[in-house]
């Protein structure tokens, strides 16, 4: 599960390891404070839940609210 974080695709999607780590920390704090997981827990730890939420695209950075520049890879594709 945590091996998923080694993927350059996931790291680049969020604009680097720092931003990805910040997202993980924020969501982990929300779960610890009582937020409901967006996936079935299935016996997973809070950290494993957060990583799976990221892998399944259940959570992301709100680029407009954050004031951060959105990486080119994170922009939705136009079809």
C-alpha positions, 0 to 999 in steps of 0.5 A: 500500500505505502509502495504506491507513494513511490510512484512518480506519477502520484508524486508529480500529480501533486507537484512534488513530495512536499505537497503530497506529504502535506495532503497526507498529513492534513487528511490523516489529522481529519481522520484522527479528529473523527472524519469518516473515511471515503473508502471501506476501512477493511482493517487498515490503519488511518495512514493506509486509508489516506493512501488508498483514498489518494490512489483512488482519487477520492481526495486531492488538493483544492488548488484554488483555495490553497493558493498553490500553483497547480502542476501541469500533470494535475490539470484535468484533461479536456475531451 
